[in-house]
Amino acid sequence: MKLPDIGWRNVPAGEFVMGSNERSNEKPQHPVTIPYDYQIAKYPVTNAQYGLFVEAGGYSEAGRSFWTEAGWGWKKQKTAPRYWKNRLYNLSNQPVVGVSWYEAVAFCHWLTEQLREVGEERLIRLPTEAEWEKAARGTDGRKYPWGNEPPTKEHANYQDTEIGSPCAVGLFPRSASPYGVEGMAGNVWEWCATKYGKGYPYQPEDEWSEEYLAGSNRRRLRGGAFLSSSVYLRAASRNFDRPDLSSSYRGFRLISSPF
C-alpha cells in the first residue's frame, strides 16, 4: 500500500508562550516547555490520505485494534466518515471532515502500524494543545500563525472570506507559521488529544497513553474554521466538543514524535 505523504515540519524542543489575556479560558498567558523535538503535518489530513484508512478496512472488524473501546462501541455500522460521499466535502485535496475524535485517533493508530510494517519506528498521534499552539505561533508570542497582522482574505478561509465550505489545503501560503505549517487558522477546527477541563497554567503530560485516550471525555479543538469569526483564528483560541460528534467544519492534523 502507498502510504500518505504527510509533509512533516520540524518543531524544536524548548519554551514558548502559551495562552493569552484576552479570554477567560486562555488565561493566564504563561511559558510552557516542551522537552522534545517533534514533527507536525504541514496540512490537515486530506480525504485522499484518510481514504487509505477506509480502503484498508479501518472501519471493519480487521481494523478493530486501531480504535479505543469507546470509539469502537460508537462506530457500530459506520463504514466511513460522515459526508464521505457528499460532493461539497469529498474532493481529494480537501481536509477530511465529518470525522469524530474517535475516528481521528483510529487513523493515527492505523498509520503508526503501517509505518512500523515498512520499518519506520514513528509514533503518529494527535497533537496536545501545547504542541499545536507552539507549532502555530512559534516562540515570539505572536497572535496569529503569520504574526500580529489581523487576518484578511489572503490569510485564511474564515467567515470574511465567504467561501462557505472547507477548501483545498495549501491555498493560503500567507497563513504559514514560523515552522512552515499552513492552515492553522480557519478552514477546519482540528482535534487535539487534550481533554477538556485541563486548565492553565498548562502542565505537559502523556496525552497519548491508553488510559488518557480511554472513555468519552470531551476533547479540545484548535484553529477555527471556514465559518469562524477572526477571534477564533488566534493561535491561543480554544474550543472543545464531545469525541463522538462530527461536523462539516472539523478535521485533524498529525504529530510525529518518538515512542
C-alpha positions as a Markdown table, in Angstrom:
| # | Residue | x | y | z |
|---|---|---|---|---|
| 1 | Met | 0.0 | 0.0 | 0.0 |
| 2 | Lys | 1.2 | 3.5 | -0.8 |
| 3 | Leu | 1.4 | 5.5 | 2.4 |
| 4 | Pro | 0.3 | 9.1 | 2.6 |
| 5 | Asp | 2.9 | 11.8 | 2.1 |
| 6 | Ile | 2.4 | 14.0 | 5.2 |
| 7 | Gly | 4.9 | 16.7 | 4.6 |
| 8 | Trp | 6.4 | 16.9 | 8.1 |
| 9 | Arg | 7.6 | 20.2 | 9.6 |
| 10 | Asn | 10.1 | 20.2 | 12.5 |
| 11 | Val | 9.4 | 21.9 | 15.8 |
| 12 | Pro | 12.4 | 22.0 | 18.2 |
| 13 | Ala | 12.3 | 21.4 | 21.9 |
| 14 | Gly | 12.1 | 24.4 | 24.2 |
| 15 | Glu | 10.0 | 27.1 | 25.7 |
| 16 | Phe | 7.2 | 29.1 | 24.2 |
| 17 | Val | 4.4 | 31.5 | 25.4 |
| 18 | Met | 1.0 | 29.7 | 25.7 |
| 19 | Gly | -2.4 | 31.3 | 26.1 |
| 20 | Ser | -3.4 | 35.0 | 26.1 |
| 21 | Asn | -5.1 | 37.5 | 28.4 |
| 22 | Glu | -8.0 | 38.1 | 26.0 |
| 23 | Arg | -10.4 | 35.4 | 27.1 |
| 24 | Ser | -11.0 | 33.6 | 30.4 |
| 25 | Asn | -10.2 | 30.1 | 29.2 |
| 26 | Glu | -6.9 | 31.3 | 27.7 |
| 27 | Lys | -5.6 | 32.9 | 30.9 |
| 28 | Pro | -3.1 | 33.3 | 32.3 |
| 29 | Gln | -0.6 | 33.6 | 29.5 |
| 30 | His | 2.4 | 31.6 | 30.6 |
| 31 | Pro | 5.6 | 29.9 | 29.5 |
| 32 | Val | 5.5 | 26.2 | 28.7 |
| 33 | Thr | 8.5 | 24.0 | 27.9 |
| 34 | Ile | 8.1 | 21.1 | 25.5 |
| 35 | Pro | 11.2 | 19.0 | 26.3 |
| 36 | Tyr | 11.5 | 17.1 | 23.0 |
| 37 | Asp | 11.6 | 17.8 | 19.3 |
| 38 | Tyr | 8.6 | 16.8 | 17.3 |
| 39 | Gln | 7.2 | 17.0 | 13.8 |
| 40 | Ile | 3.8 | 18.3 | 12.7 |
| 41 | Ala | 2.0 | 17.9 | 9.4 |
| 42 | Lys | 2.2 | 20.8 | 7.1 |
| 43 | Tyr | -1.6 | 20.5 | 6.4 |
| 44 | Pro | -4.6 | 18.8 | 8.0 |
| 45 | Val | -5.3 | 15.2 | 6.9 |
| 46 | Thr | -6.9 | 15.2 | 3.5 |
| 47 | Asn | -9.7 | 13.0 | 2.0 |
| 48 | Ala | -7.1 | 11.3 | -0.2 |
| 49 | Gln | -4.9 | 10.4 | 2.9 |
| 50 | Tyr | -7.9 | 9.3 | 5.0 |
| 51 | Gly | -9.2 | 7.3 | 2.1 |
| 52 | Leu | -6.3 | 4.8 | 2.5 |
| 53 | Phe | -7.5 | 4.0 | 6.0 |
| 54 | Val | -11.1 | 3.5 | 4.7 |
| 55 | Glu | -9.9 | 1.3 | 1.8 |
| 56 | Ala | -7.7 | -0.7 | 4.1 |
| 57 | Gly | -10.6 | -1.8 | 6.2 |
| 58 | Gly | -10.2 | 0.6 | 9.1 |
| 59 | Tyr | -13.9 | 0.5 | 9.8 |
| 60 | Ser | -14.1 | -3.3 | 9.5 |
| 61 | Glu | -13.5 | -6.0 | 12.2 |
| 62 | Ala | -10.0 | -6.2 | 10.8 |
| 63 | Gly | -9.4 | -2.7 | 12.0 |
| 64 | Arg | -10.7 | -3.2 | 15.5 |
| 65 | Ser | -7.3 | -2.8 | 17.2 |
| 66 | Phe | -6.9 | 0.8 | 16.0 |
| 67 | Trp | -10.0 | 2.0 | 17.9 |
| 68 | Thr | -10.4 | 2.8 | 21.5 |
| 69 | Glu | -13.1 | 0.7 | 23.3 |
| 70 | Ala | -15.4 | 3.7 | 23.5 |
| 71 | Gly | -14.7 | 4.6 | 19.8 |
| 72 | Trp | -15.5 | 1.0 | 18.6 |
| 73 | Gly | -18.7 | 1.0 | 20.6 |
| 74 | Trp | -19.7 | 4.3 | 19.0 |
| 75 | Lys | -18.8 | 3.3 | 15.4 |
| 76 | Lys | -21.4 | 0.5 | 15.1 |
| 77 | Gln | -22.2 | 0.0 | 11.4 |
| 78 | Lys | -20.3 | 3.1 | 10.1 |
| 79 | Thr | -18.0 | 2.3 | 7.1 |
| 80 | Ala | -16.7 | 5.9 | 6.5 |
| 81 | Pro | -16.8 | 9.4 | 7.9 |
| 82 | Arg | -20.0 | 11.4 | 7.7 |
| 83 | Tyr | -20.2 | 13.4 | 4.4 |
| 84 | Trp | -17.8 | 10.9 | 2.8 |
| 85 | Lys | -19.8 | 10.8 | -0.4 |
| 86 | Asn | -21.0 | 14.4 | -0.3 |
| 87 | Arg | -19.6 | 16.3 | -3.3 |
| 88 | Leu | -19.2 | 19.5 | -1.3 |
| 89 | Tyr | -16.7 | 17.9 | 1.1 |
| 90 | Asn | -15.1 | 14.9 | -0.7 |
| 91 | Leu | -12.5 | 16.4 | -3.1 |
| 92 | Ser | -9.2 | 14.6 | -2.6 |
| 93 | Asn | -7.3 | 17.7 | -1.6 |
| 94 | Gln | -9.8 | 19.0 | 0.9 |
| 95 | Pro | -9.3 | 18.3 | 4.6 |
| 96 | Val | -11.3 | 15.3 | 5.7 |
| 97 | Val | -14.3 | 16.4 | 7.7 |
| 98 | Gly | -17.2 | 14.7 | 9.3 |
| 99 | Val | -14.6 | 12.8 | 11.5 |
| 100 | Ser | -15.2 | 12.4 | 15.2 |
| 101 | Trp | -12.3 | 12.4 | 17.6 |
| 102 | Tyr | -12.6 | 8.6 | 17.8 |
| 103 | Glu | -12.1 | 8.3 | 14.1 |
| 104 | Ala | -9.1 | 10.6 | 14.2 |
| 105 | Val | -7.5 | 8.5 | 16.9 |
| 106 | Ala | -8.1 | 5.3 | 15.0 |
| 107 | Phe | -6.4 | 6.8 | 11.9 |
| 108 | Cys | -3.4 | 7.7 | 13.9 |
| 109 | His | -3.1 | 4.2 | 15.3 |
| 110 | Trp | -3.5 | 2.7 | 11.9 |
| 111 | Leu | -0.8 | 4.9 | 10.3 |
| 112 | Thr | 1.6 | 4.1 | 13.1 |
| 113 | Glu | 1.2 | 0.4 | 12.4 |
| 114 | Gln | 1.6 | 0.9 | 8.6 |
| 115 | Leu | 4.8 | 2.7 | 9.1 |
| 116 | Arg | 6.1 | 0.1 | 11.5 |
| 117 | Glu | 5.5 | -2.6 | 8.9 |
| 118 | Val | 7.8 | -0.8 | 6.5 |
| 119 | Gly | 10.5 | -0.3 | 9.1 |
| 120 | Glu | 9.7 | 3.2 | 10.3 |
| 121 | Glu | 9.5 | 3.5 | 14.1 |
| 122 | Arg | 7.4 | 6.6 | 14.2 |
| 123 | Leu | 4.6 | 7.4 | 16.6 |
| 124 | Ile | 1.7 | 9.1 | 14.8 |
| 125 | Arg | -0.8 | 10.8 | 17.0 |
| 126 | Leu | -3.0 | 13.9 | 17.6 |
| 127 | Pro | -1.2 | 16.9 | 19.0 |
| 128 | Thr | -1.5 | 18.1 | 22.5 |
| 129 | Glu | -2.8 | 21.6 | 22.9 |
| 130 | Ala | 0.7 | 22.8 | 23.8 |
| 131 | Glu | 2.2 | 21.1 | 20.7 |
| 132 | Trp | -0.4 | 22.5 | 18.5 |
| 133 | Glu | -0.1 | 26.1 | 19.8 |
| 134 | Lys | 3.7 | 26.1 | 19.7 |
| 135 | Ala | 3.6 | 24.9 | 16.1 |
| 136 | Ala | 1.1 | 27.7 | 15.3 |
| 137 | Arg | 2.8 | 30.7 | 16.9 |
| 138 | Gly | 6.4 | 29.9 | 17.5 |
| 139 | Thr | 8.3 | 31.4 | 20.4 |
| 140 | Asp | 7.8 | 35.1 | 19.9 |
| 141 | Gly | 4.2 | 35.2 | 21.3 |
| 142 | Arg | 2.6 | 36.2 | 18.1 |
| 143 | Lys | -1.2 | 36.4 | 17.9 |
| 144 | Tyr | -1.7 | 34.5 | 14.6 |
| 145 | Pro | 0.5 | 32.0 | 12.8 |
| 146 | Trp | 1.7 | 34.6 | 10.4 |
| 147 | Gly | 2.3 | 37.4 | 13.0 |
| 148 | Asn | 0.2 | 40.1 | 14.7 |
| 149 | Glu | -1.4 | 41.4 | 11.5 |
| 150 | Pro | -5.2 | 40.9 | 11.6 |
| 151 | Pro | -6.5 | 38.2 | 9.2 |
| 152 | Thr | -7.5 | 39.1 | 5.7 |
| 153 | Lys | -9.0 | 37.1 | 2.8 |
| 154 | Glu | -5.4 | 36.3 | 1.8 |
| 155 | His | -4.6 | 34.7 | 5.1 |
| 156 | Ala | -7.3 | 32.1 | 5.7 |
| 157 | Asn | -10.6 | 30.5 | 4.9 |
| 158 | Tyr | -12.9 | 32.1 | 7.5 |
| 159 | Gln | -16.2 | 33.9 | 7.8 |
| 160 | Asp | -15.0 | 37.1 | 6.0 |
| 161 | Thr | -13.5 | 35.1 | 3.1 |
| 162 | Glu | -17.1 | 33.9 | 2.2 |
| 163 | Ile | -16.1 | 30.6 | 0.7 |
| 164 | Gly | -18.7 | 28.8 | 2.9 |
| 165 | Ser | -17.1 | 25.4 | 3.0 |
| 166 | Pro | -13.7 | 23.7 | 3.6 |
| 167 | Cys | -11.3 | 24.5 | 0.8 |
| 168 | Ala | -8.3 | 22.5 | -0.6 |
| 169 | Val | -5.2 | 22.6 | 1.6 |
| 170 | Gly | -2.4 | 24.9 | 0.5 |
| 171 | Leu | -4.5 | 27.7 | -0.9 |
| 172 | Phe | -3.3 | 30.2 | 1.8 |
| 173 | Pro | 0.5 | 30.2 | 1.9 |
| 174 | Arg | 0.4 | 33.5 | 3.8 |
| 175 | Ser | -1.0 | 31.5 | 6.7 |
| 176 | Ala | 2.3 | 29.8 | 7.3 |
| 177 | Ser | 3.6 | 29.7 | 10.9 |
| 178 | Pro | 7.2 | 30.2 | 11.9 |
| 179 | Tyr | 7.8 | 26.5 | 11.2 |
| 180 | Gly | 6.2 | 26.5 | 7.8 |
| 181 | Val | 2.9 | 24.9 | 8.9 |
| 182 | Glu | -0.1 | 26.1 | 6.9 |
| 183 | Gly | -3.8 | 26.3 | 7.5 |
| 184 | Met | -3.7 | 26.5 | 11.3 |
| 185 | Ala | -6.1 | 29.4 | 11.2 |
| 186 | Gly | -9.5 | 28.8 | 9.6 |
| 187 | Asn | -10.8 | 26.1 | 7.2 |
| 188 | Val | -11.4 | 23.4 | 9.7 |
| 189 | Trp | -11.2 | 23.1 | 13.5 |
| 190 | Glu | -8.6 | 20.5 | 14.4 |
| 191 | Trp | -9.0 | 17.8 | 17.1 |
| 192 | Cys | -6.3 | 17.6 | 19.8 |
| 193 | Ala | -5.6 | 14.8 | 22.2 |
| 194 | Thr | -6.1 | 17.1 | 25.2 |
| 195 | Lys | -9.1 | 16.6 | 27.5 |
| 196 | Tyr | -11.5 | 19.4 | 28.1 |
| 197 | Gly | -11.0 | 20.6 | 31.6 |
| 198 | Lys | -7.2 | 20.8 | 31.5 |
| 199 | Gly | -6.6 | 24.2 | 33.0 |
| 200 | Tyr | -3.9 | 26.8 | 32.8 |
| 201 | Pro | -1.0 | 27.0 | 33.5 |
| 202 | Tyr | -0.7 | 24.0 | 31.2 |
| 203 | Gln | 1.2 | 21.1 | 32.6 |
| 204 | Pro | 2.7 | 18.7 | 30.0 |
| 205 | Glu | 1.8 | 15.0 | 30.5 |
| 206 | Asp | 1.4 | 11.9 | 28.4 |
| 207 | Glu | -1.8 | 12.6 | 26.4 |
| 208 | Trp | -1.4 | 9.5 | 24.2 |
| 209 | Ser | -1.4 | 6.8 | 26.7 |
| 210 | Glu | -4.1 | 4.1 | 26.5 |
| 211 | Glu | -5.5 | 5.4 | 29.8 |
| 212 | Tyr | -5.6 | 9.0 | 28.6 |
| 213 | Leu | -7.4 | 8.1 | 25.4 |
| 214 | Ala | -10.0 | 5.9 | 27.1 |
| 215 | Gly | -13.5 | 6.9 | 27.8 |
| 216 | Ser | -15.8 | 9.6 | 26.4 |
| 217 | Asn | -14.2 | 12.7 | 27.8 |
| 218 | Arg | -14.8 | 15.9 | 25.7 |
| 219 | Arg | -11.7 | 16.9 | 23.8 |
| 220 | Arg | -10.1 | 20.1 | 22.7 |
| 221 | Leu | -10.3 | 21.7 | 19.2 |
| 222 | Arg | -8.0 | 24.3 | 17.8 |
| 223 | Gly | -7.7 | 26.7 | 14.8 |
| 224 | Gly | -11.1 | 28.0 | 13.8 |
| 225 | Ala | -13.0 | 27.0 | 10.6 |
| 226 | Phe | -14.5 | 28.4 | 7.4 |
| 227 | Leu | -17.5 | 29.7 | 9.3 |
| 228 | Ser | -15.5 | 31.3 | 12.2 |
| 229 | Ser | -15.0 | 34.9 | 13.0 |
| 230 | Ser | -11.5 | 36.3 | 13.3 |
| 231 | Val | -11.4 | 36.0 | 17.1 |
| 232 | Tyr | -11.2 | 32.2 | 16.7 |
| 233 | Leu | -8.3 | 32.3 | 14.3 |
| 234 | Arg | -5.9 | 33.4 | 17.1 |
| 235 | Ala | -3.4 | 30.8 | 18.0 |
| 236 | Ala | -4.4 | 30.9 | 21.6 |
| 237 | Ser | -8.1 | 30.3 | 20.9 |
| 238 | Arg | -9.6 | 27.1 | 22.5 |
| 239 | Asn | -12.7 | 25.1 | 21.6 |
| 240 | Phe | -14.0 | 21.7 | 22.7 |
| 241 | Asp | -16.6 | 19.1 | 21.9 |
| 242 | Arg | -17.7 | 15.5 | 22.6 |
| 243 | Pro | -15.5 | 12.9 | 21.0 |
| 244 | Asp | -18.4 | 11.2 | 19.2 |
| 245 | Leu | -19.6 | 14.4 | 17.4 |
| 246 | Ser | -18.6 | 15.1 | 13.8 |
| 247 | Ser | -19.4 | 18.0 | 11.5 |
| 248 | Ser | -18.5 | 19.7 | 8.2 |
| 249 | Tyr | -16.1 | 22.0 | 10.0 |
| 250 | Arg | -13.9 | 19.6 | 12.0 |
| 251 | Gly | -10.8 | 17.8 | 10.8 |
| 252 | Phe | -7.4 | 16.9 | 12.3 |
| 253 | Arg | -3.7 | 17.3 | 11.8 |
| 254 | Leu | -1.0 | 14.7 | 12.7 |
| 255 | Ile | 2.0 | 14.8 | 15.0 |
| 256 | Ser | 5.0 | 12.5 | 14.8 |
| 257 | Ser | 7.2 | 12.0 | 17.9 |
| 258 | Pro | 9.5 | 9.4 | 19.4 |
| 259 | Phe | 7.9 | 6.4 | 21.1 |
